[in-house]
Amino acid sequence: MFSSLASRAVHGTWRWAQRAGAVTADRPGPHAFRRIGEGSRLAFPQGTVFGAPWIEIGDHCVIGQEVTLTAGMMPDLDLGPDTVLRLGNGVVLGRGSHVIADTSVTFGDDVFCGPYVYVTSTNHSYDDPEEPVGRQWPRTAPVEIGGGSWLGAGAVVLPGARLGRNVVVAAGAVVRGEVPDHAVVAGAPARVVRRWDPERGWQPPLRTPPPVPIPEGVTPEQLVALSDPPVCDAVRDAVRDAGRDTGTASGGTLDRTAEER
């Protein structure tokens, strides 16, 4: 009995701490970011954060727990008048990710990152074979990640990388250099394994059929109701009706989901 009450108390306290410790535009906490956009949230606990006056976070960004955001090589440096680390609108950084911006790092709008992604503008150098690598002055180069891109879990983006729009980076890939728009890269070092051709589509072709869009008119309540098996039939019928009304396929993805449950 006591252990059950203690467990509930601990979990309740932790949920309270998560709510209270989250960073938003209205509640920036100890971080004096240059900007936190409307609707953006840094989950608690945050990772290492310094150089906040040179960090801009756009609107409606979702930054997971233990995410590190740093501008400058160390805290308390004067980095000049310009933003060093910029996250566009709608950026998602998964749990445990790191963005290290000793020089300019820019994320376009709607970049999604899985957990433990590592993006850095700085890398160790090893020019002198006699000097310990960690004691040699590092190399830096700006990093750009184009809007609409998706970086899988554990991906690494190295200094000087420039990713185009809607690029997919496979989990665990190590990216350097330039990646064109609408490309899929994988491996270490990463190489292009698929590209979009305006005339032929994805080459090589995708192995799975494209998803069927959710019909217009489907409400959030209907989506939530799909998790409740007793009401699946009613929701499926409503979705099918919405599909007929909008001229889309009968029920689309939701119809299939309800039937599979």
C-alpha positions in Angstrom: 0.0 0.0 0.0 2.7 2.5 1.0 4.8 1.7 -2.0 1.9 2.2 -4.3 1.1 5.6 -2.7 4.8 6.5 -2.9 5.0 5.6 -6.6 1.9 7.7 -7.4 3.4 10.6 -5.5 6.7 10.4 -7.3 5.0 10.2 -10.7 2.6 13.0 -9.9 5.5 15.2 -8.7 7.4 14.4 -11.9 4.5 15.4 -14.1 4.2 18.6 -12.2 7.9 19.3 -12.6 7.6 18.6 -16.4 4.8 21.1 -16.7 6.4 23.7 -14.5 9.9 23.3 -16.0 8.9 23.5 -19.6 10.3 26.6 -21.4 7.9 28.7 -23.6 7.8 32.3 -24.8 5.7 33.2 -21.7 7.9 31.2 -19.4 11.5 31.4 -20.6 12.9 30.3 -17.3 16.6 31.0 -17.0 17.3 31.2 -20.7 17.4 34.6 -22.3 16.8 33.4 -25.9 16.9 36.0 -28.6 13.5 34.8 -29.6 11.1 32.0 -28.7 8.2 31.9 -31.1 4.5 31.6 -30.4 3.5 28.0 -29.4 7.1 26.7 -29.1 8.0 24.6 -26.1 11.2 23.1 -24.7 10.4 20.1 -22.7 11.7 19.6 -19.1 14.4 18.7 -18.3 16.4 20.6 -20.9 19.9 19.6 -21.9 22.8 22.0 -21.9 21.9 25.5 -23.1 24.2 28.4 -23.4 24.7 31.4 -25.7 20.9 31.8 -25.6 21.0 35.5 -26.7 22.3 34.3 -30.1 19.7 31.5 -30.4 16.3 32.1 -32.2 13.5 29.6 -32.0 10.6 30.0 -34.5 6.9 29.5 -33.9 5.4 26.2 -33.0 8.6 24.3 -32.4 8.7 21.1 -30.3 12.0 20.5 -28.5 12.2 17.2 -26.6 13.7 16.4 -23.2 17.5 16.6 -22.8 18.1 18.5 -26.0 21.3 20.5 -26.0 21.3 23.9 -27.8 24.6 25.9 -27.7 25.8 29.0 -29.5 29.6 29.7 -29.2 32.4 27.5 -28.1 31.7 28.1 -24.4 29.4 30.1 -22.2 29.6 33.9 -21.6 31.2 34.8 -25.0 30.2 37.9 -27.0 29.3 36.5 -30.4 28.5 39.8 -32.0 25.2 41.2 -33.4 24.0 38.3 -35.5 22.0 35.2 -34.6 24.2 32.1 -34.6 21.7 29.3 -34.2 18.3 29.7 -35.9 15.4 27.2 -35.8 12.7 27.9 -38.3 9.0 27.6 -37.7 7.6 24.1 -36.8 11.0 22.5 -36.1 10.9 19.3 -34.1 14.0 18.1 -32.2 13.7 14.6 -30.7 14.8 13.7 -27.2 18.5 13.8 -26.5 19.4 15.7 -29.7 22.4 18.1 -29.8 22.7 21.3 -31.9 26.2 22.8 -31.5 26.6 26.1 -33.2 30.1 27.6 -32.8 29.3 29.3 -36.1 26.1 29.7 -38.1 23.6 26.7 -37.9 20.3 27.2 -39.6 17.2 25.0 -39.7 14.5 25.8 -42.3 10.9 25.5 -41.5 9.3 22.2 -40.6 12.5 20.2 -40.1 11.8 17.1 -38.1 14.5 15.3 -36.2 14.2 11.9 -34.5 15.9 11.3 -31.1 19.6 11.7 -30.5 20.3 13.6 -33.7 23.7 15.5 -33.6 24.2 18.6 -35.7 27.5 20.5 -35.3 29.3 23.3 -37.0 32.6 22.3 -35.2 34.9 19.3 -35.4 38.2 18.3 -34.0 41.3 18.7 -36.1 44.3 16.4 -36.1 46.8 18.2 -38.3 49.7 17.8 -35.8 50.4 14.0 -35.3 52.3 14.7 -32.1 49.7 16.9 -30.3 46.7 15.2 -28.7 43.7 15.7 -30.9 41.6 17.2 -28.2 44.1 20.0 -27.7 44.3 21.1 -31.3 42.2 24.0 -32.5 38.9 22.8 -34.0 37.6 23.5 -37.5 34.3 25.3 -38.0 32.0 25.7 -41.0 28.3 26.9 -41.3 25.6 24.3 -41.5 22.2 24.6 -43.3 19.3 22.2 -43.2 16.6 22.9 -45.8 13.0 23.2 -44.9 10.8 20.1 -44.8 13.7 17.8 -44.2 13.5 14.7 -41.9 16.6 13.5 -40.0 16.2 10.0 -38.6 17.3 8.8 -35.1 21.0 9.1 -34.4 21.8 11.0 -37.6 25.0 13.1 -37.5 25.4 16.3 -39.6 29.0 17.6 -39.8 30.4 21.1 -40.3 29.9 22.6 -43.7 26.9 20.4 -44.6 24.2 21.9 -46.7 21.0 19.9 -47.0 18.4 21.0 -49.6 14.7 21.0 -49.2 12.7 17.9 -48.2 15.8 15.8 -47.7 15.5 12.5 -45.8 18.5 11.4 -43.7 18.4 7.8 -42.7 18.9 6.8 -39.1 22.6 6.7 -38.1 23.8 8.4 -41.3 26.8 10.7 -41.1 26.3 13.7 -43.5 28.9 16.1 -44.9 29.0 18.2 -48.0 26.0 19.2 -50.1 22.8 17.2 -50.5 20.3 18.2 -53.3 16.6 18.9 -52.8 14.3 15.9 -52.5 17.0 13.3 -51.9 17.4 10.4 -49.5 20.8 9.8 -48.0 22.1 6.9 -45.9 25.3 5.4 -44.6 28.5 6.6 -43.1 29.6 8.7 -44.9 26.2 9.4 -46.3 25.5 9.0 -50.0 22.4 9.6 -52.1 20.3 6.4 -52.4 17.1 7.9 -53.8 16.1 11.1 -55.7 13.0 12.7 -57.0 12.7 13.0 -60.8 10.0 15.4 -62.0 9.2 13.1 -64.9 9.6 9.6 -63.4 9.0 10.3 -59.7 11.2 8.7 -57.0 14.2 6.8 -58.4 14.6 4.0 -57.5 10.8 3.7 -56.9 9.4 3.6 -53.4 8.7 0.1 -52.1 5.4 1.0 -50.4 2.2 2.6 -51.8 1.6 6.2 -50.9 -0.7 6.9 -47.9 -4.3 7.8 -48.6 -5.0 11.2 -47.2 -7.6 11.7 -44.4 -10.8 13.0 -46.0 -11.9 16.6 -45.3 -14.6 16.9 -42.6 -13.1 14.4 -40.2 -13.1 15.9 -36.7 -10.4 15.5 -34.0 -13.0 13.7 -31.9 -13.4 11.1 -34.6 -9.7 10.6 -34.7 -9.5 10.1 -31.0 -12.5 7.7 -31.1 -10.5 5.3 -33.3 -8.6 4.3 -30.2 -11.9 3.0 -28.7 -12.8 -0.3 -30.3 -16.6 -0.2 -29.5 -17.1 3.0 -31.5 -14.8 2.1 -34.4 -17.8 1.0 -36.6 -19.6 4.4 -36.1 -16.4 6.3 -36.7 -15.6 4.3 -39.8 -19.1 5.0 -41.2 -18.7 8.7 -40.5 -15.3 8.8 -42.2 -16.7 6.9 -45.2 -19.5 9.4 -45.5 -17.0 12.3 -45.3 -15.0 10.6 -48.0 -18.1 10.4 -50.3 -19.0 14.0 -49.6 -15.5 15.2 -50.6 -15.1 12.8 -53.5 -12.1 11.0 -51.9 -11.6 7.2 -51.6 -14.1 5.5 -49.2 -12.7 6.3 -45.8 -9.0 6.4 -46.8 -6.4 5.6 -44.2 -8.9 5.9 -41.3 -11.3 3.4 -42.9 -8.5 0.9 -43.2 -7.2 1.6 -39.7 -10.6 1.0 -38.2 -11.0 -2.3 -40.0 -7.6 -3.5 -38.9 -8.3 -2.9 -35.2 
